Amino acid sequence: LSFADSDKATFGDALDLQIYHDGSDSFIDEAGTGALAIRSNSINLQKYTGETMAVFTADGASELYYNNAKKLYTNSAGVDIVGTLSLTGGITLADNQIAFFGTGTDGRIKFDGTDTLEITASNGTGDHIKLKSNNISLQQANGNNYLTSSAGSATTLYFANAAKIATTSTGINVTGSVTASTSMRVSDGEA
């Protein structure tokens, strides 16, 4: 069978399935109200030269490719990504779900849905958690400060949003009184 440009091979009483070429592009249209089902135990989508674009295997992986290289594929545990994942939105996890980081999933972040955000390093052994920035602040939900720190400047501890202890180039400044439970030693720098 030979069809001229825009001539359609049609199937069904209402001509719902249409296959045609318009002179530039080729189309398979489901023009009715139903779905277009492509059924096979293995489906390979390829460039005309044979390079793989996508592979779908029954009871197995669905694979997506970029320039003939596999980049995203499903498995029994979820999805694997080869390369970098870039998002225009955020990542949303349900309550008590854990975001894992590192080859051995040593870094973890979890929110319990109520009031606790848990950041764990090295599977709970607490080796190191580092926050790196020129300016760091820990605040209450209402914006009141617990701690502020600026590169090359003071680190300040607060009580009820009022600064109480601040580091300086020569030591610390304390606002208010100092209470020691046992003893306190003040040195003038001499041995």
N, C-alpha and C positions, 0 to 999 in steps of 0.2 A: 504494500500500500504506500502511496506517495501523496502527501498533503502539501498544498501551497501555503505560503505564509498566512497566518491567522485562520486557516481552515482547521476545524476541530474534529478530533475523533471523540465521539460522545458515547456514553454508556448509561443505561437505565431508562425507564419509561419517561421520566421527566428530564432526561439528558443531564443528570446531576454530575456525573464524572466527565471531565473534559480534559483532553490532552492536546496541546497545540504549541506552535512556535509563531511569534508575531513579527519575525524578521530580525529581531534583536535578542529576545529572551525566550526561554522555553518554560512552559507552565503545565502543572498538573493541578487542576482545580476541582474541589468538591463544591459544586455550586448549589447544592441543596441544603437541607437543614441537618444532615447527618455529619458524621466524622469521617475523616480520611484515615483509614487504618493501613499501615504498612506492616505486614506480618512475616516474620522469619525467625529462625533460631539464632541467626547472626546477621546483623545489618552493618555494612561498611559504606560510609560516605567518603568519596574520593574526588580529588581534583582530576580533570580529564587526563592528566599525565600519569595517574596512578598513586599520587601522594595521598596519604590518609588525612582526612579531616575529622572524622568521628567513627567510633566503633561501638556497637551495642550488641552484647552477648546475652542470650537468654539465661536466666538464673545466674548471671555473672556481672561483670563490670560494664559500666557505661564510661566511655573514654572520649575526651575532647583533645584535639591536637592544634598546635600552632606551627605552621611551616613544617609539617610532617613530624613534629616532636610532641609526644604526649605531655600535656600540662595539667589536666584534671581528670581524675577517675574515681569511681565509686568502688567500695569494697564492703565486706561483711560488717566492718566496724563503723563505716561512715564514708568520708571523702578524703582523698589525698590530693595535694596540690604540689606540683613540681615547679619551683620558682617562687616568685613574690606574689602575694595577694594584696591588691590595692582596692580599697573600699571608698565609696563616696558617702556612705552612711556609717553607722556604728555597728558593733557586734553586740547582739543581745543574747544573754544567757538567762535561763530561768533561775529562780531561787535555788540555792544549794548546789548549783552546777559549778564545776571547777574549770578555769582556764589554765592549761598546763603550758609551761615554757621549759625549753632545754631538751637535750637529747634523752636524758633520763627522767624527764618530767619533774625535775628538781624544784622548779619555781612554780608556785601555784597562787591563784587569786580566786577567792570565793566570797559571795555575799549570802548571808543566811535568810534574807528576805525580811528581816525585822530591824536589827540594829548592829550587826557585826560584819565588817569587811575584814576578811582574814587574808594576809599576805604571808606566805610561807616560803622560806628558802631552804634548800637541801632536805626536802622531805621532813620538815619539822625539827631538824637538829639545830636550826637557827644560826647557821654559819655567818652569813652576811646579807643584809638588805641595804642597798645603797640607793639614795635619792640624789641624782646629779642635776644641779641647776645653779644658775647664778643667784637666784632668789628662791627660797623655800619657805613656805608657811604651813603650819598645821592650825586648822580653825574648826570651831564649832559650826554646826549647820547654819546658825544665824550670822556667821561671819566674824564672831569674836575670836581673838587669837589665843592659841595655846603657846605657839613658838613661831618666831620669825628669824630668818637668817639670810644675810646678803653677803655675796662674795667681797672680800676685802673690807668688810664692815662688821657690825655687831651681830651676835646671836643673842636673842632676847627670849626669856621665859616670862610667861604672864600668869596672873591669878585674876580670875573674873575680868579678863580683858585689860588688866592694868599691868604694865611692865614692872617686874620685880627684880630680875637678875639680867644684866646685859654684859657681854664680854667687851673688853676694850683692848687697845694695843698694849696696855701695861698690866691688864688683869681683868677684874670684874667690877661692876658697879651694882650695888644693892640698894633698892628703894624700899625702905621700911626697916624693921628690926631683924636680927639674926638670932635664932634660937638653936642651941646645941643640946642634945639629950644627955651627953656625958661631958665632953670638954671641947674646947676650941683653942687652937694655937694660931697666933698672929705673928708673922715673921717680918722683919724689916729688911730682909734680903741677906743678912749676915748669917754665917754658919753657926 
